[in-house]
Amino acid sequence: MAKGVYKRGGVWWITYAGDDGKVIRESAKTAKHKEAVARYEDKKKAIREGREPEPIKKISVYTFAQLAVEYEKWCERQRSFRSKKGFIAQLVEVFGNVQLRHISTKFLEQFQSERLMKGNKKLKVKDEWVTLPNKPATINRLMATMKHMIHKAYQWEMCSDETLKRVRQVKLLEENNRRLRYLSREECEALISKCTGHTRDIVITALNGGLRKGEILGLQWDNVDLKHGFILLDKTKNGTRREIPINDTLRGVFQGVTRRLDVPYVFFDSMTGKAYKDVKRSFHTACRQAGIRDFHFHDLRHTFASHLVMGGVDIVTVSRLLGHASLSMTLRYSHLAPQHLQKAVDVLDSALTGKPTSQLVHNQAVNE
C-alpha cells in the first residue's frame, strides 16, 4: 500500500504536505485503491510543479441504452451504418437497462456463449419455427460493435477506464472463413436465365464487376463512365477509391437500364424512385429454380474472383479489382491457379540447368 493512502470505511483517503508544509487529509472519492494512488501521485506532482491538481472527474451513471442513443447519432456518418444499426438494436435488447459500470468481462463472455448456442435467427421448417445458432463471425461483429461503443463511451466520459479495460479483455471467437463457393460457367448461365427484371441486371453486374451487394444497390450514374469504360467507387468498405473496368457484357447491362434524370441511382424502384434495399427474395427464388444450393449473393463476388484466377489473371490484379485491404485476403483464391505454381518451378529449373522450361518444350511440340 502506498504511503499517504489509507482507507476509511469504504472510501480511500490520501494525506500529503501542502506547499506551506501543513499536512492535508482529504477523500480520494473512490473505493478503488489504484484510483486513490493515482490521485495521491497527482497531488504530490502538482505541489512540486506549483500548480493546481486536476479536479476529480465524477462520471455519471449511464445505461447502455443511453449510450446507444448517442452512438447512433455519431455513427450515422459511417458507411456501414445500416448494418451497424442492426447490431446496436440486438445489443440494446440484451444490455439496454444495464449500467455501463456493471458491464463485465464475464457478462460479455456469457453473452457470447449463449448467442453461439441459441442464436436469434428463426427458420420455418415443416410449420415449426426453429432457432438457428449464430455463426462465430456474426457474434464477432456484435462484439466488435460493443467494444467500439464502450470505447466511445470512455471518450465521452460516460464510463470509466475500468469498464473499458474489462470490455477489451473479451476475446473474439475463432472464425472459419474458408468457405469459397463459386459457380461454374454453366451454373452462371442457369442462374441468369432464371433471374428477371432488375434482379437479372444486378446479378450480371456482380458477376462481371465483383462489386459488393451494397456497392451495386448504391451505385449511381455519377460513378459510371461508359465513355472511358470504368466504374469509379469513392466510398468503399475499406475507405479507398476503386476503379473497375467495364467489359462488353456489363456495358450492355448499363445501356439497357432505364435512366431517369430525377433519379441518381442505376438500379431503382420505378414506383418510388428510390434505390432497391435488397434482392434477397428474388435472388433465392432464382437460385432455387436454377437448382443451385448453398449459395449467397456475396458468392457472386467469389465467382468473379475465382474465374479471373482460373483464367490466368495474377493475384495482385484480382486483389485490386476486389478492393481488398491486403493481399492476404485474396490469397484464398490462389489454389485455383496451380498452373502458375508449375510455371514458377519450371522457371527455377530452367535457371539452374539452362534447359528450356517444360511449357516452352510443350509449345514447341504443339507447333510442330
RAHUNOR-V722156 format. One record per backbone hydrogen bond with DSSP energy under -0.5 kcal/mol. NH is the residue of the N-H (numbers start at 1). CO is the residue of the C=O. Records with the same first field share a line. If there is no record, write none. Layout:
NH = CO  CO
This chain:
5 = 2
6 = 13
8 = 11
11 = 8
12 = 30
13 = 6
14 = 26
15 = 4
16 = 24
18 = 22
21 = 18
24 = 16
26 = 14
28 = 12
29 = 12
33 = 31
36 = 32
37 = 33
38 = 34
39 = 35
40 = 36
41 = 37
42 = 38
43 = 39
44 = 40
45 = 41
46 = 42
47 = 43
48 = 44
49 = 45
50 = 46  47
51 = 46
58 = 56
59 = 57
60 = 58
62 = 60
64 = 95  98
65 = 96
67 = 63
68 = 64
69 = 65
70 = 66
71 = 67
72 = 68
73 = 69
74 = 70
75 = 71
76 = 72
77 = 74
78 = 75
81 = 78
84 = 80
85 = 81
86 = 82
87 = 83
88 = 84
89 = 85
90 = 86
91 = 87
92 = 88
93 = 89
94 = 90  91
95 = 91
96 = 92
98 = 95
100 = 62
102 = 99
103 = 100
104 = 102
108 = 104
109 = 105
110 = 106
111 = 107
112 = 108
113 = 109
114 = 110
115 = 111
116 = 112
117 = 113
118 = 114
119 = 114  115
121 = 132
123 = 130
125 = 123  128
128 = 125
130 = 123  128
132 = 121  130
134 = 115
138 = 135
139 = 135
140 = 136
141 = 137
142 = 138
143 = 139
144 = 140
145 = 141
146 = 142
147 = 143
148 = 144
149 = 145
150 = 146
151 = 147
152 = 148
153 = 149
154 = 150
155 = 151
156 = 152
157 = 154
158 = 153
159 = 153
164 = 160
165 = 161
166 = 162
167 = 163
168 = 164
169 = 165
170 = 167
177 = 175
182 = 180
188 = 184
189 = 185
190 = 186
191 = 187
192 = 188
193 = 189
194 = 190  191
195 = 191  192
199 = 196
200 = 196  197
201 = 197
202 = 198
203 = 199
204 = 200
205 = 201
206 = 202
207 = 203
208 = 204
209 = 205
210 = 206
216 = 212
217 = 213
218 = 214
219 = 216
221 = 264
223 = 220
224 = 221
225 = 223  230
226 = 224
229 = 225
230 = 225
231 = 244
232 = 223
233 = 231  242
234 = 232
236 = 234
239 = 236
242 = 233
244 = 231
246 = 229
247 = 245
251 = 247
252 = 248
253 = 249
254 = 250
255 = 251
256 = 252
257 = 253  254
263 = 260
266 = 219
267 = 219
268 = 266
269 = 274
270 = 268
273 = 269
276 = 267
283 = 279
284 = 280
285 = 281
286 = 282
287 = 283
288 = 284
289 = 285
290 = 286
291 = 288
292 = 287
293 = 291
299 = 296
300 = 297
301 = 298
302 = 298
303 = 299
304 = 300
305 = 301
306 = 302
307 = 303
308 = 304
309 = 305
310 = 306
311 = 307
312 = 309
313 = 308
318 = 314
319 = 315
320 = 316
321 = 317
322 = 318
323 = 319
324 = 319
329 = 326
330 = 327
331 = 327
333 = 330
334 = 331
336 = 333
337 = 334
340 = 337
341 = 337
342 = 338
343 = 339
344 = 340
345 = 341
346 = 342
347 = 343
348 = 344
349 = 345
350 = 346
351 = 347
352 = 348
353 = 349
354 = 350
361 = 357
362 = 358
363 = 359
364 = 360
365 = 361
366 = 362
367 = 363
368 = 364
